[in-house]
């Protein structure tokens, strides 16, 4: 098992920057800053064709336990993986869930670009946020694994330290980010999936 530690996702505004992009899971925002929601990004399972051709395509979540896993370094994910599925026989918005005990990952790191590179290199099935995987899925370098299933979601925020006077350029930039990403609770990267 490789464990590589690098600065992970940002969950509070940095006073030394005008704007910080925050990546927040299920926990609430906390701290002395102003945050505007940008979008939601969903963790999806994906792998390179070379890996799937050699090891097979899992057909059910249980089959993931027989595959090489590449996961973010989040202690809860090391023990369990919860997947969510929209089921056709339930009301709109209802989801089915399954929680699996995961084998020890081949690679676990909080550096998401390293997970992405490992997936592209055919090292295993990775859990990646949709905003990271989307382009590789579009151009065929990665394939969705269990496409009806999704992992947890992250909310992305643009945040700035609490200040009395915010420069006009900062306000314009925040407005641009919100407009570009939609400012809602939908995943714009899965919309083109």
Z-matrix of the N, CA and C atoms (Angstrom, degrees):
N
C 1 1.450
C 2 1.525 1 108.15
N 3 1.313 2 116.85 1 128.65
C 4 1.463 3 122.11 2 172.24
C 5 1.519 4 107.93 3 -93.97
N 6 1.297 5 117.29 4 133.97
C 7 1.456 6 121.55 5 171.69
C 8 1.515 7 107.15 6 -125.21
N 9 1.320 8 115.32 7 115.96
C 10 1.459 9 120.61 8 -177.83
C 11 1.516 10 107.46 9 -117.77
N 12 1.307 11 117.53 10 125.82
C 13 1.460 12 121.77 11 -179.55
C 14 1.525 13 109.72 12 -105.81
N 15 1.313 14 115.37 13 122.97
C 16 1.462 15 123.01 14 173.32
C 17 1.515 16 106.22 15 -138.41
N 18 1.327 17 118.29 16 165.45
C 19 1.466 18 117.46 17 176.89
C 20 1.524 19 110.00 18 -55.74
N 21 1.308 20 115.95 19 126.67
C 22 1.456 21 121.07 20 -177.03
C 23 1.510 22 112.72 21 -88.62
N 24 1.327 23 115.91 22 -160.89
C 25 1.465 24 120.06 23 179.65
C 26 1.526 25 111.60 24 -58.40
N 27 1.301 26 115.67 25 148.36
C 28 1.457 27 122.13 26 -178.96
C 29 1.530 28 109.10 27 -89.41
N 30 1.338 29 117.27 28 130.46
C 31 1.464 30 119.73 29 -179.93
C 32 1.525 31 113.30 30 -121.62
N 33 1.342 32 116.68 31 9.20
C 34 1.462 33 121.07 32 175.98
C 35 1.527 34 108.61 33 -151.84
N 36 1.317 35 116.12 34 149.84
C 37 1.465 36 120.77 35 -179.95
C 38 1.520 37 110.13 36 -66.23
N 39 1.308 38 116.03 37 139.91
C 40 1.461 39 122.86 38 177.89
C 41 1.527 40 108.00 39 -94.54
N 42 1.326 41 116.76 40 122.26
C 43 1.470 42 121.47 41 -177.74
C 44 1.522 43 113.68 42 -60.88
N 45 1.321 44 117.69 43 -20.22
C 46 1.455 45 119.51 44 -177.59
C 47 1.535 46 112.88 45 -85.95
N 48 1.339 47 117.38 46 -0.43
C 49 1.457 48 121.90 47 178.47
C 50 1.524 49 110.03 48 -122.64
N 51 1.311 50 116.46 49 150.44
C 52 1.463 51 120.36 50 175.78
C 53 1.525 52 110.90 51 -68.63
N 54 1.354 53 116.93 52 -41.53
C 55 1.463 54 121.96 53 -178.36
C 56 1.525 55 109.08 54 -136.23
N 57 1.306 56 116.44 55 135.28
C 58 1.468 57 123.00 56 173.33
C 59 1.516 58 107.42 57 -118.49
N 60 1.323 59 116.87 58 140.04
C 61 1.465 60 120.88 59 174.04
C 62 1.522 61 106.30 60 -95.26
N 63 1.325 62 115.60 61 118.43
C 64 1.459 63 121.84 62 -177.71
C 65 1.522 64 110.14 63 -98.86
N 66 1.308 65 115.06 64 146.15
C 67 1.460 66 122.85 65 177.12
C 68 1.523 67 106.71 66 -124.67
N 69 1.333 68 116.65 67 107.47
C 70 1.463 69 121.90 68 -172.12
C 71 1.532 70 109.67 69 -119.49
N 72 1.323 71 116.09 70 130.40
C 73 1.465 72 120.64 71 176.24
C 74 1.521 73 110.36 72 -80.49
N 75 1.301 74 116.61 73 -126.76
C 76 1.467 75 121.49 74 -177.24
C 77 1.528 76 112.86 75 -83.56
N 78 1.326 77 117.56 76 -14.17
C 79 1.457 78 120.04 77 -177.04
C 80 1.534 79 110.88 78 -73.67
N 81 1.314 80 117.48 79 152.48
C 82 1.470 81 120.35 80 178.30
C 83 1.528 82 111.11 81 -75.34
N 84 1.314 83 115.49 82 158.93
C 85 1.462 84 120.93 83 174.18
C 86 1.524 85 108.80 84 -66.59
N 87 1.308 86 116.45 85 143.36
C 88 1.458 87 120.26 86 175.79
C 89 1.521 88 108.77 87 -147.81
N 90 1.315 89 116.25 88 145.38
C 91 1.454 90 121.34 89 178.86
C 92 1.516 91 111.99 90 126.89
N 93 1.309 92 115.04 91 174.19
C 94 1.462 93 122.63 92 -179.40
C 95 1.524 94 109.87 93 -95.69
N 96 1.313 95 117.26 94 81.45
C 97 1.450 96 122.04 95 178.55
C 98 1.522 97 109.69 96 -159.34
N 99 1.321 98 114.87 97 166.78
C 100 1.462 99 121.96 98 177.35
C 101 1.524 100 106.59 99 -107.53
N 102 1.329 101 117.77 100 131.14
C 103 1.467 102 121.10 101 -177.65
C 104 1.526 103 110.53 102 -130.19
N 105 1.318 104 114.92 103 139.01
C 106 1.458 105 121.57 104 175.14
C 107 1.521 106 108.65 105 -118.86
N 108 1.337 107 118.16 106 129.50
C 109 1.466 108 119.65 107 179.84
C 110 1.524 109 111.07 108 -66.61
N 111 1.338 110 115.18 109 138.31
C 112 1.460 111 121.46 110 177.46
C 113 1.522 112 111.27 111 -103.46
N 114 1.335 113 116.39 112 -52.46
C 115 1.466 114 121.01 113 -176.10
C 116 1.519 115 108.49 114 -171.33
N 117 1.309 116 114.56 115 175.02
C 118 1.456 117 122.36 116 172.27
C 119 1.519 118 107.60 117 -112.31
N 120 1.315 119 116.80 118 140.08
C 121 1.465 120 121.83 119 175.07
C 122 1.515 121 107.56 120 -123.32
N 123 1.309 122 115.98 121 133.95
C 124 1.452 123 122.51 122 -176.01
C 125 1.522 124 110.61 123 -104.43
N 126 1.319 125 117.01 124 137.11
C 127 1.459 126 120.26 125 173.36
C 128 1.521 127 108.59 126 -72.62
N 129 1.322 128 115.61 127 129.87
C 130 1.462 129 121.61 128 178.80
C 131 1.520 130 108.85 129 -125.83
N 132 1.313 131 115.59 130 155.53
C 133 1.459 132 121.02 131 177.84
C 134 1.513 133 108.34 132 -94.12
N 135 1.331 134 116.50 133 132.23
C 136 1.458 135 120.00 134 179.54
C 137 1.519 136 109.88 135 -152.63
N 138 1.334 137 114.43 136 160.42
C 139 1.462 138 120.89 137 -179.88
C 140 1.522 139 108.57 138 -155.37
N 141 1.323 140 115.32 139 161.23
C 142 1.459 141 121.14 140 175.95
C 143 1.527 142 109.34 141 -74.34
N 144 1.317 143 116.16 142 151.15
C 145 1.475 144 121.41 143 177.00
C 146 1.515 145 110.76 144 -56.21
N 147 1.338 146 117.64 145 -38.25
C 148 1.466 147 120.52 146 -178.56
C 149 1.533 148 111.21 147 -59.67
N 150 1.336 149 117.00 148 -40.73
C 151 1.463 150 120.01 149 177.77
C 152 1.529 151 110.52 150 -67.29
N 153 1.326 152 116.78 151 -47.75
C 154 1.464 153 120.41 152 -176.80
C 155 1.522 154 111.61 153 -66.32
N 156 1.341 155 118.89 154 -35.85
C 157 1.464 156 121.41 155 177.15
C 158 1.522 157 111.07 156 -64.31
N 159 1.319 158 116.71 157 -35.82
C 160 1.464 159 120.69 158 -178.21
C 161 1.526 160 112.82 159 -81.81
N 162 1.343 161 118.00 160 -36.32
C 163 1.468 162 121.40 161 -172.21
C 164 1.520 163 114.07 162 -111.40
N 165 1.324 164 118.07 163 -7.60
C 166 1.455 165 121.63 164 179.03
C 167 1.521 166 112.82 165 92.59
N 168 1.318 167 114.83 166 161.06
C 169 1.464 168 123.16 167 179.82
C 170 1.528 169 108.85 168 -98.39
N 171 1.319 170 118.75 169 116.25
C 172 1.471 171 119.30 170 176.56
C 173 1.529 172 110.03 171 -60.31
N 174 1.309 173 116.21 172 138.44
C 175 1.460 174 121.48 173 179.43
C 176 1.519 175 112.88 174 -103.60
N 177 1.328 176 116.39 175 -20.59
C 178 1.462 177 121.58 176 178.34
C 179 1.532 178 108.55 177 -135.00
N 180 1.329 179 117.96 178 157.17
C 181 1.473 180 119.40 179 177.60
C 182 1.526 181 113.81 180 -56.09
N 183 1.352 182 117.69 181 -35.54
C 184 1.469 183 120.03 182 -179.95
C 185 1.521 184 112.77 183 -59.45
N 186 1.332 185 117.31 184 -30.89
C 187 1.461 186 121.23 185 -179.05
C 188 1.529 187 112.75 186 -69.29
N 189 1.313 188 117.79 187 -14.76
C 190 1.471 189 120.36 188 177.58
C 191 1.527 190 111.32 189 -61.72
N 192 1.324 191 117.01 190 -26.85
C 193 1.456 192 120.70 191 -177.37
C 194 1.527 193 112.14 192 -67.27
N 195 1.323 194 117.66 193 -16.05
C 196 1.462 195 120.94 194 178.69
C 197 1.526 196 111.99 195 -97.22
N 198 1.321 197 117.29 196 8.77
C 199 1.459 198 121.06 197 -176.70
C 200 1.521 199 111.68 198 -115.39
N 201 1.308 200 114.99 199 161.20
C 202 1.459 201 122.36 200 175.70
C 203 1.523 202 107.81 201 -75.01
N 204 1.329 203 116.52 202 128.21
C 205 1.462 204 119.59 203 -176.83
C 206 1.526 205 111.08 204 -112.12
N 207 1.321 206 114.09 205 143.56
C 208 1.461 207 124.02 206 176.37
C 209 1.518 208 105.24 207 -123.64
N 210 1.321 209 118.04 208 111.52
C 211 1.461 210 119.52 209 -170.97
C 212 1.524 211 112.26 210 -130.55
N 213 1.346 212 116.11 211 152.68
C 214 1.462 213 119.47 212 172.79
C 215 1.523 214 110.11 213 -61.78
N 216 1.317 215 116.51 214 148.69
C 217 1.459 216 122.29 215 -179.26
C 218 1.527 217 109.94 216 -79.82
N 219 1.316 218 114.70 217 77.24
C 220 1.463 219 122.20 218 175.84
C 221 1.523 220 105.08 219 -125.42
N 222 1.308 221 116.59 220 119.92
C 223 1.464 222 120.20 221 -170.22
C 224 1.519 223 113.45 222 -53.10
N 225 1.331 224 118.65 223 -38.96
C 226 1.466 225 120.11 224 179.86
C 227 1.518 226 110.84 225 -65.30
N 228 1.343 227 117.78 226 -34.12
C 229 1.458 228 120.25 227 179.98
C 230 1.515 229 111.92 228 -71.05
N 231 1.307 230 117.69 229 -21.24
C 232 1.456 231 120.07 230 178.13
C 233 1.525 232 111.11 231 -68.72
N 234 1.299 233 117.18 232 -29.23
C 235 1.459 234 120.87 233 -177.81
C 236 1.526 235 112.47 234 -96.94
N 237 1.318 236 116.22 235 -38.17
C 238 1.460 237 119.91 236 -174.35
C 239 1.515 238 110.61 237 -139.91
N 240 1.311 239 115.06 238 152.95
C 241 1.453 240 122.28 239 173.72
C 242 1.520 241 106.62 240 -129.46
N 243 1.325 242 116.77 241 121.10
C 244 1.460 243 120.84 242 176.17
C 245 1.518 244 108.24 243 -104.49
N 246 1.326 245 115.00 244 127.12
C 247 1.460 246 121.84 245 177.67
C 248 1.520 247 108.76 246 -115.37
N 249 1.331 248 115.46 247 146.86
C 250 1.462 249 122.47 248 -177.72
C 251 1.520 250 108.98 249 -119.05
N 252 1.330 251 116.11 250 140.92
C 253 1.458 252 120.48 251 -179.09
C 254 1.517 253 110.15 252 -136.69
N 255 1.337 254 115.16 253 133.22
C 256 1.470 255 120.79 254 169.91
C 257 1.519 256 106.20 255 -76.20
N 258 1.308 257 117.02 256 121.53
C 259 1.457 258 119.26 257 -178.16
C 260 1.524 259 110.05 258 -100.55
N 261 1.332 260 117.46 259 135.37
C 262 1.460 261 120.66 260 -175.76
C 263 1.529 262 114.10 261 -66.04
N 264 1.343 263 117.28 262 -23.63
C 265 1.461 264 119.20 263 -176.40
C 266 1.526 265 113.12 264 -94.64
N 267 1.332 266 117.15 265 10.93
C 268 1.459 267 119.82 266 178.10
C 269 1.510 268 109.77 267 -116.51
N 270 1.312 269 115.31 268 167.56
C 271 1.466 270 120.77 269 -178.70
C 272 1.523 271 110.50 270 -63.01
N 273 1.328 272 115.65 271 154.73
C 274 1.464 273 121.68 272 178.30
C 275 1.520 274 109.82 273 -52.51
N 276 1.319 275 116.05 274 132.79
C 277 1.456 276 120.51 275 178.46
C 278 1.523 277 113.67 276 91.32
N 279 1.325 278 118.36 277 -12.99
C 280 1.454 279 120.74 278 178.27
C 281 1.523 280 109.15 279 -79.48
N 282 1.298 281 114.97 280 146.88
C 283 1.455 282 119.16 281 179.89
C 284 1.520 283 109.60 282 -132.15
N 285 1.317 284 115.26 283 150.56
C 286 1.447 285 121.59 284 169.68
C 287 1.518 286 106.96 285 -96.37
N 288 1.315 287 117.81 286 148.92
C 289 1.461 288 120.24 287 178.55
C 290 1.509 289 109.90 288 -128.76
N 291 1.314 290 114.95 289 153.50
C 292 1.449 291 122.14 290 172.75
C 293 1.523 292 106.78 291 -142.79
N 294 1.334 293 115.88 292 137.08
C 295 1.455 294 121.17 293 176.74
C 296 1.517 295 107.89 294 -118.43
N 297 1.335 296 115.02 295 127.07
C 298 1.455 297 121.60 296 -176.39
C 299 1.516 298 110.75 297 -115.80
N 300 1.318 299 116.02 298 143.90
C 301 1.459 300 120.13 299 167.97
C 302 1.520 301 105.87 300 -78.89
N 303 1.307 302 116.76 301 126.74
C 304 1.460 303 120.63 302 -176.33
C 305 1.522 304 111.28 303 -98.72
N 306 1.356 305 116.18 304 142.95
C 307 1.462 306 118.27 305 173.19
C 308 1.525 307 109.44 306 -69.28
N 309 1.311 308 116.81 307 167.79
C 310 1.459 309 120.57 308 177.84
C 311 1.525 310 108.82 309 -58.90
N 312 1.334 311 117.17 310 127.52
C 313 1.469 312 118.77 311 -178.56
C 314 1.524 313 111.42 312 -69.48
N 315 1.323 314 115.82 313 151.79
C 316 1.458 315 121.13 314 174.39
C 317 1.518 316 109.78 315 -71.53
N 318 1.330 317 116.13 316 -35.83
C 319 1.456 318 121.69 317 178.89
C 320 1.520 319 108.64 318 -138.61
N 321 1.323 320 115.79 319 128.50
C 322 1.458 321 121.72 320 175.75
C 323 1.514 322 107.11 321 -134.78
N 324 1.324 323 116.12 322 122.60
C 325 1.455 324 120.66 323 -179.03
C 326 1.520 325 109.49 324 -153.36
N 327 1.322 326 116.73 325 154.80
C 328 1.454 327 119.01 326 174.66
C 329 1.533 328 110.60 327 -92.77
N 330 1.316 329 117.20 328 7.02
C 331 1.458 330 122.34 329 176.72
C 332 1.528 331 108.22 330 -95.50
N 333 1.319 332 116.81 331 97.89
C 334 1.461 333 122.17 332 -171.20
C 335 1.523 334 112.35 333 -63.74
N 336 1.332 335 117.76 334 -30.21
C 337 1.465 336 120.35 335 177.94
C 338 1.527 337 111.35 336 -65.89
N 339 1.325 338 117.21 337 -32.07
C 340 1.461 339 120.67 338 176.94
C 341 1.529 340 110.44 339 -68.75
N 342 1.325 341 117.24 340 -41.61
C 343 1.469 342 120.00 341 175.52
C 344 1.529 343 110.74 342 -60.44
N 345 1.320 344 115.62 343 -43.30
C 346 1.460 345 121.45 344 178.92
C 347 1.530 346 110.80 345 -60.04
N 348 1.331 347 117.09 346 -47.30
C 349 1.468 348 121.43 347 179.38
C 350 1.528 349 110.87 348 -62.81
N 351 1.328 350 117.07 349 -40.26
C 352 1.466 351 120.41 350 178.81
C 353 1.528 352 110.99 351 -64.30
N 354 1.326 353 117.38 352 -40.78
C 355 1.468 354 120.43 353 177.55
C 356 1.524 355 109.95 354 -63.69
N 357 1.327 356 117.71 355 -44.89
C 358 1.470 357 121.00 356 178.64
C 359 1.526 358 111.71 357 -61.24
N 360 1.333 359 117.00 358 -32.24
C 361 1.464 360 121.67 359 -179.47
C 362 1.528 361 112.54 360 -80.25
N 363 1.344 362 117.86 361 -1.50
C 364 1.461 363 120.81 362 177.44
C 365 1.509 364 114.54 363 81.15
N 366 1.337 365 117.15 364 25.13
C 367 1.464 366 120.80 365 -177.34
C 368 1.524 367 114.08 366 -81.33
N 369 1.348 368 118.74 367 -14.08
C 370 1.457 369 119.58 368 -179.66
C 371 1.513 370 111.41 369 161.15
N 372 1.330 371 114.82 370 -168.89
C 373 1.460 372 122.43 371 178.58
C 374 1.521 373 107.61 372 -94.10
N 375 1.326 374 115.72 373 124.47
C 376 1.460 375 120.96 374 -176.34
C 377 1.519 376 110.90 375 -108.47
N 378 1.324 377 115.54 376 146.92
C 379 1.450 378 122.42 377 168.23
C 380 1.519 379 106.97 378 -97.83
N 381 1.343 380 116.46 379 107.61
C 382 1.465 381 121.27 380 -175.33
C 383 1.516 382 110.46 381 -123.54
N 384 1.332 383 117.54 382 146.09
C 385 1.460 384 118.94 383 173.00
C 386 1.531 385 109.52 384 -65.64
N 387 1.313 386 115.68 385 145.34
C 388 1.468 387 120.72 386 -176.46
C 389 1.520 388 112.32 387 -57.91
N 390 1.333 389 118.26 388 -32.65
C 391 1.462 390 118.72 389 -178.67
C 392 1.528 391 111.95 390 -69.02
N 393 1.326 392 117.96 391 -22.80
C 394 1.465 393 121.83 392 176.50
C 395 1.528 394 110.23 393 -83.59
N 396 1.321 395 117.89 394 -43.91
C 397 1.467 396 122.16 395 -171.79
C 398 1.520 397 114.49 396 -83.62
N 399 1.309 398 118.90 397 -19.29
C 400 1.459 399 122.58 398 -168.35
C 401 1.526 400 114.15 399 -53.84
N 402 1.321 401 119.54 400 -48.33
C 403 1.463 402 120.97 401 -176.70
C 404 1.529 403 111.41 402 -66.58
N 405 1.330 404 117.58 403 -40.90
C 406 1.464 405 120.84 404 178.85
C 407 1.531 406 111.27 405 -66.92
N 408 1.326 407 117.42 406 -31.85
C 409 1.467 408 120.44 407 175.11
C 410 1.525 409 110.40 408 -68.72
N 411 1.323 410 116.10 409 -42.00
C 412 1.465 411 120.22 410 179.82
C 413 1.521 412 112.36 411 -62.39
N 414 1.339 413 116.58 412 -42.72
C 415 1.463 414 118.37 413 -176.01
C 416 1.532 415 113.39 414 -92.88
N 417 1.333 416 117.55 415 6.01
C 418 1.457 417 121.17 416 171.82
C 419 1.518 418 115.77 417 85.82
N 420 1.336 419 118.66 418 4.61
C 421 1.462 420 119.24 419 177.76
C 422 1.526 421 111.70 420 -72.89
N 423 1.347 422 116.85 421 -25.49
C 424 1.464 423 122.99 422 173.63
C 425 1.516 424 108.85 423 -127.24
N 426 1.336 425 115.09 424 154.97
C 427 1.466 426 121.84 425 174.26
C 428 1.520 427 108.82 426 -122.77
N 429 1.329 428 115.13 427 145.37
C 430 1.472 429 118.95 428 173.79
C 431 1.520 430 108.93 429 -67.44
N 432 1.303 431 116.07 430 140.27
C 433 1.455 432 123.63 431 173.11
C 434 1.518 433 105.80 432 -109.19
N 435 1.313 434 117.60 433 130.17
C 436 1.464 435 122.49 434 -175.62
C 437 1.532 436 110.20 435 49.86
N 438 1.324 437 118.17 436 63.55
C 439 1.469 438 121.08 437 -172.61
C 440 1.529 439 115.34 438 -61.62
N 441 1.321 440 118.10 439 -19.69
C 442 1.467 441 119.57 440 177.87
C 443 1.532 442 111.53 441 -78.72
N 444 1.326 443 117.03 442 -9.20
C 445 1.459 444 122.05 443 -176.59
C 446 1.516 445 110.30 444 -111.17
N 447 1.324 446 115.50 445 145.79
C 448 1.459 447 122.03 446 178.66
C 449 1.520 448 109.61 447 -135.69
N 450 1.334 449 114.92 448 155.85
C 451 1.460 450 120.50 449 176.03
C 452 1.514 451 110.82 450 -91.45
N 453 1.307 452 115.56 451 -160.18
C 454 1.467 453 122.23 452 179.91
C 455 1.521 454 110.35 453 -66.30
N 456 1.312 455 115.51 454 166.69
C 457 1.456 456 121.47 455 178.89
C 458 1.526 457 110.89 456 -113.67
N 459 1.307 458 114.81 457 153.10
C 460 1.457 459 123.41 458 173.17
C 461 1.515 460 107.91 459 -115.09
N 462 1.302 461 116.75 460 144.45
C 463 1.458 462 119.82 461 170.55
C 464 1.517 463 106.98 462 -103.28
N 465 1.315 464 116.07 463 130.29
C 466 1.457 465 122.08 464 178.74
C 467 1.519 466 108.67 465 -100.19
N 468 1.313 467 116.60 466 132.62
C 469 1.459 468 123.31 467 -179.29
C 470 1.524 469 109.65 468 -126.41
N 471 1.313 470 115.78 469 150.17
C 472 1.459 471 121.96 470 164.96
C 473 1.520 472 105.12 471 -100.41
N 474 1.318 473 116.57 472 123.83
C 475 1.465 474 120.54 473 -175.43
C 476 1.518 475 110.55 474 -128.41
N 477 1.310 476 114.18 475 150.59
C 478 1.462 477 119.91 476 175.79
C 479 1.521 478 108.21 477 -139.31
N 480 1.335 479 115.13 478 151.06
C 481 1.459 480 118.53 479 177.57
C 482 1.534 481 109.89 480 -60.17
N 483 1.311 482 115.51 481 149.94
C 484 1.456 483 119.71 482 176.95
C 485 1.527 484 107.90 483 -66.63
N 486 1.321 485 115.01 484 121.01
C 487 1.464 486 120.63 485 -179.92
C 488 1.503 487 108.81 486 -138.81
N 489 1.316 488 115.07 487 150.32
C 490 1.456 489 119.75 488 176.68
C 491 1.521 490 110.95 489 -70.25
N 492 1.310 491 115.76 490 -46.31
C 493 1.462 492 120.51 491 -176.18
C 494 1.519 493 109.40 492 -115.44
N 495 1.319 494 115.80 493 113.54
C 496 1.459 495 121.24 494 178.82
C 497 1.529 496 107.45 495 -101.81
N 498 1.327 497 117.55 496 125.44
C 499 1.460 498 119.41 497 179.64
C 500 1.535 499 111.37 498 -59.67
N 501 1.323 500 115.35 499 146.94
C 502 1.473 501 120.73 500 -179.60
C 503 1.525 502 110.88 501 -57.41
N 504 1.331 503 118.06 502 -38.68
C 505 1.470 504 120.87 503 -179.30
C 506 1.530 505 111.00 504 -61.84
N 507 1.346 506 116.83 505 -33.97
C 508 1.467 507 120.20 506 178.59
C 509 1.527 508 110.25 507 -69.49
N 510 1.317 509 117.20 508 -43.59
C 511 1.470 510 120.59 509 177.60
C 512 1.521 511 111.09 510 -61.74
N 513 1.324 512 117.14 511 -42.72
C 514 1.467 513 121.56 512 179.14
C 515 1.526 514 110.01 513 -63.36
N 516 1.333 515 116.75 514 -42.42
C 517 1.464 516 120.54 515 178.90
C 518 1.528 517 111.01 516 -63.27
N 519 1.328 518 118.29 517 -43.70
C 520 1.470 519 121.27 518 177.70
C 521 1.526 520 110.74 519 -61.03
N 522 1.327 521 117.34 520 -44.13
C 523 1.465 522 120.52 521 178.14
C 524 1.524 523 110.99 522 -61.42
N 525 1.343 524 116.83 523 -40.71
C 526 1.458 525 121.87 524 178.05
C 527 1.527 526 110.68 525 -60.49
N 528 1.339 527 117.22 526 -45.95
C 529 1.464 528 120.85 527 179.95
C 530 1.526 529 111.37 528 -61.52
N 531 1.318 530 116.76 529 -46.78
C 532 1.466 531 120.55 530 -179.68
C 533 1.524 532 110.24 531 -61.06
N 534 1.321 533 117.50 532 -45.15
C 535 1.466 534 120.95 533 179.57
C 536 1.530 535 110.88 534 -64.82
N 537 1.318 536 118.09 535 -41.32
C 538 1.466 537 121.80 536 -177.91
C 539 1.521 538 112.89 537 -65.64
N 540 1.324 539 116.94 538 -38.93
C 541 1.461 540 120.41 539 -175.54
C 542 1.520 541 113.43 540 -99.94
N 543 1.308 542 118.60 541 -5.65
C 544 1.452 543 121.26 542 175.62
C 545 1.504 544 115.10 543 99.26
N 546 1.314 545 118.66 544 -25.99
C 547 1.451 546 121.55 545 176.54
C 548 1.521 547 114.58 546 66.07
N 549 1.313 548 118.24 547 15.54
C 550 1.462 549 120.15 548 -176.49
C 551 1.508 550 113.13 549 -116.45
N 552 1.325 551 114.61 550 -167.25
C 553 1.456 552 119.87 551 -178.90
C 554 1.528 553 111.93 552 -102.23
N 555 1.335 554 117.27 553 20.06
C 556 1.458 555 120.50 554 175.93
C 557 1.530 556 109.21 555 -99.19
N 558 1.300 557 115.91 556 160.98
C 559 1.457 558 122.50 557 -179.76
C 560 1.525 559 108.57 558 -98.51
N 561 1.348 560 118.25 559 101.13
C 562 1.467 561 119.89 560 -177.90
C 563 1.523 562 113.03 561 -66.69
N 564 1.331 563 118.48 562 -21.97
C 565 1.447 564 121.03 563 -179.26
C 566 1.525 565 111.87 564 -78.29
N 567 1.323 566 117.43 565 -30.28
C 568 1.468 567 119.76 566 176.60
C 569 1.523 568 110.89 567 -79.54
N 570 1.313 569 117.44 568 -20.49
C 571 1.464 570 120.23 569 179.64
C 572 1.517 571 111.71 570 -62.60
N 573 1.335 572 117.91 571 -27.28
C 574 1.468 573 121.39 572 178.89
C 575 1.513 574 111.66 573 -100.06
N 576 1.317 575 117.56 574 5.66
C 577 1.460 576 123.02 575 -178.82
C 578 1.511 577 110.88 576 -71.46
